[in-house]
Amino acid sequence: MSKKPTGVEPRSGMTRSGMPLSFNRAPAPDLDPWIARIVVAKVDAPSDFELTCGICNDIAFQRVLLGGEWIAHTAEGPVNVGEEAILLGPHSRHMAVQCKGTLSTVNVGFRPGAKRQLFGITAAEIVDRIVRVDKFELVGDDGKPIFDPDGEAIEWAQQLEEKVREYVRKHDPLPPDPISSAFELASFADPNIAPGDFAESHNISLRQLERVVRRDFGLTPKTVLRRARALDLAAQMLGLSDEREEEEFLLRYFDQSHLIREFQAFFGITPQAFRSSERLLLTINLETRAARRLEELHRIKPGQKRPWQK
């Protein structure tokens, strides 16, 4: 299991081996229809610290970098990101990211279909892309993030949530399509489910399901489920899973060659190569999803200590 990189100081949590984690939690109940997760990664690093890693999101995030510089290799090519607000779309596969300096970020994750109701943007428009947008006004008129650099992670999370709440009160959006919400929960519970079986159980046609999922997830139903399997497996390899589920994750694949092919399709390398190097950003990234998944499935309570936490 990876150890904390030299010079990096986690301020928002860590794994048992010392790898940085974010402070992440479910939103307040009034924001729950649209918001999947409130996430703050407060990670100190020297100004000359450099890292090449990546992320793989199953949902879109509004993100603000609190210093440092990132280069994200999007579907449209490399994008340089500094202290600014960006809308980071969901991913069809692992997105390579290079970072320099601090790794501190403030993030709000959207439920599938929520961006369309909040901003008029579908997931299909931003898959593997970054859009410079700041609907929640998280960057001030001076061009700097509104968050106090000396503040605590929990304070940043509360401030972020209040900005989202102001926006929701002002615009009074409709909730996302319940089919999208149900399909996401199904992908958490059993990503081996056949899309046709899901459609039948919800009294819709397979074509209707495909239309809704493409719009709100940006991918086909089959790809969403394949990605869910790969993300669960990657989280397990990083030590971010409930040990009781580890055998189940492996049994989702027909055999070892199927597992390797699928893992390569989403991460570009074999599972063995994945295990052999540090995955600092991806650890933070996948831990957020793993925690949300266990909470959404009611396997742990919100705020309860997670199996992998120190």
N, C-alpha and C positions, 0 to 999 in steps of 0.2 A: 504494500500500500504506500502511496506517495507520502513524502514528508514535506513540511513547509519549506518553500524556497528561501534561501539566505536573503536577509534584508527585508523580508515581507512580514508585516505585523498585522494579524487579523484583529479587528476591533468589533466585529459583528458576529462572532462565533467561529468555531473551528471543529473539524472532525477529531476523532480520537488520535489520529496521527499528526494533528497540527495543521492540516490544510485549511485555508480560509473558507468560511461560509458566509452567507448573507444573513441579515436579520429579515426573515420573511414570514408573513402571516396572512390569514384570510382578511378581507376587508370588513369594515363595519357592515352590519346587516342592511342598512339603507343603500349601500353601494353594491351589494352582492349580485344583483341581477346583471350587472355589466362588468364588474371587476373580479378577476380571478385571484389576483395576488398583489400585495404590497411588498416591495422588495428593496432593501437597502444593503448595499455591500460597502462597508467601511473598512478599507484595507490600505494601510500605510505602506509606502514603498519609496526608496530613494528616487530622486529626480532622474538618475541615470539608469534606473532599473528597466530592463527590456524583457519582453516576453512574447513568444509566438505560441498561440494556442488556437482556440476556436469555441464556437457555441453552436447549439442546435435547439432552437425554440419550437415548441409545438403550438404556441400562441404568440400573438403580437405584443410588443412592449413599447410604452413611452418611456424613454430613457434619457437621463441627464448625467453627463460626465462631470465630476467635480474636480477637474484637473487632469493632467496627463494628456496623452495623445493616442488615438487609436487609428489603425488602418484596417477596415473591414473589406473583405474580398466578396463583394456582392455579385448578383447576376448581371449587373451593369458595369462591373469592373471595380477596382479599388476605390474606396471612399474614405477620405480623411475626416476624422471626427475629433473635435476638441471640447472645450467647455460649452456645450450647447445641448439643446433638446432635439431628440430624433425619435421618429416612429420606426421601430425595427419590426419588420414583418415576420411571419412564421417562416420556417425553413423546410425546404424539400430535402435538404441534406446538410451536413456539417458545413458551417461557414468559417473559413480561416480568419483569424484576427491577430494583428500585431499590436502590442501595447508598449508604451513608454511612460514611466513615471507612476503616479498613483493609480490605483485600481478602484477607487471609490465611485460608486454610482447610486443613483436613486431611480427606482423603476416602478411602473404600474403595469401589471399584466392584464390583458383584456380577455374576457370570455369569447369564445367563437361567436361571431355575429354582432358583437357589441360595437365594434368600430363602425359598422354600417349605420347603426342607430345613433351613435354619438357624433360621428364625423362625416357620415356619408361615404365612407371608404370601405370597400370590400376586401377580404383577405386575398382574393384572387389578384387584386391590383398591386399588392405589395409583397408577395412571396419572394423570399431571398433578396429583398430590397431594403434600402434605408431612405426614408423621406424626412426632410427637415421641416418639422412642424411642431408648434408649441401651443396646442389648444388650451392647456391648463395653466399657461403663463408661469412656467417654472424657471424662466430666465428673465431677469429684470431689465429695465431700460438701459442699464449700464453694460449689458451684454454678459453679465455674470449670473450664475445660478443663484437662486434666492436662499439657498440653504447655508447656514452658518458653518464654515469649515471646522469650527471647534465644537459643533453640536454633536450630540449622541445619535446613534442610529435610530433609536426609538423616537427621538424628537423629529428627525427628518421624516420618518414614516408618518407621524401624526400631521406634520405640515403638508406633506404630499397628499394625504387623504383628504384634508380640508380643502385643498385646491381642486381636487376632483369633485368633491361634494358641491362646491360653488358652481362648477360647470354643469353638473347634473341638475341642480335646482334651477338654473337659468334656462336650460334647454329642454328639460322634462322629456327625455328620450323614451321611446318604447323599449321594452325588454327584447333581447334576442329571440330568434325563432326557437321554440321549445324542442324542435327536432334536433337542432344543432347541440343544444345542451344535453339532450339524452344520448346523442351519438358520442359526445366527448366522454360522458360517464361510462358508456359501454366500452370505449377504447381503453379506459383505465381498468375496468373490471375484467374484460375478456377480449383482448385484441385479436383473438382467433375467430371471433364471431363472423359469420358470413354476412355481408351487407344485405343480401336478399332476405335473410332471416330477420335481421334488424328491421328492415322496411316492413315486412309482413307483420311483425309484432307491434308495429306502430300504425298499422292500417294505412300505409302509403305505398306507392309503387316504387320500384327500384329506381326508375328514372327520376321521380320526385326527390328521392334521397340523394342521388348523384348531383342534382341541380343545387340543392340546399348546401350540401357539403362542399362542393366546388366554390360556391359563393362565400361561405362563412369560414372555411378552413383553407381554401386556396388550392386544394389537392383533391384527388378522387377518394372515395371512401376506402378503397383497398389500400391506397398509399398512406392514408392517415393511420390505418390499423397496422400496416407494416412499420411505419415510423414509430408508433407506440411500442411495438415489440422491441425495436432496436434501442429506443431510449431507455426502456426498462432494463434491458440487458447491459447497456453501457453504464447505467447508474449502479447496477450490481457490481460490475467490474471495478468501480471506483469506491466500493464499500458503502454505497448509499441506498441500501435496501433492507427490508425486513428479512432476516435469515429464513423465516418460515416460507418465503415465496421463492427462494433462489432456485430450487429444483423445478418449480412450476415455470419459471422464465425460460429455462433450458428446454423443457418439454414442449414449448410452443413451436419448436422447429422440428422438421422431419428427421434430420440427421445433422451430423457435424458439418458436412459440406454446405447444406442449406443455411445453417447458422452463419458460416463464414461469408457466403455470398451476400446474404442479407446485410450483415454488419458492414461489409465493404461498400455496399450500395449507399449506405447513409453516412459512413465515416471515412471511406476512402482507404482504409487500412484493415489488416486482419485483427481479430481480437487479441492475438498474442502481441502484435506490435503496439496496439492500443494500451495494453497493460504495462509496457516496458518504459514509458516515459511519463513525466508529470503532466497533469491536465488541470492546471489551476483554474482557468476561466470556466472550463467545462464542469469542474467539480461544483463551483458556485452555481452555475447554470442548471445542472441536472438535479442538484439538491433541492432547489426551489420547486421543481416539478415533482420530485419524489415525495416531498413533504405534502404538497397540495394533493397529490394522488391519494396518499394514505388518509388524509383528512376527508376528502370528497367521498371515499369509500367507507368512511366511519370506522377505520381500523385504528386510528388514533384520534384523540380529541384535539381541537384547536389549542395551540399553546403547550400541548403535552411534549415532553422530551422525546425526540426521535431516536430510533435505534442506533444511529451512527454518530450521535452528538457526544462530545466530550463533556 
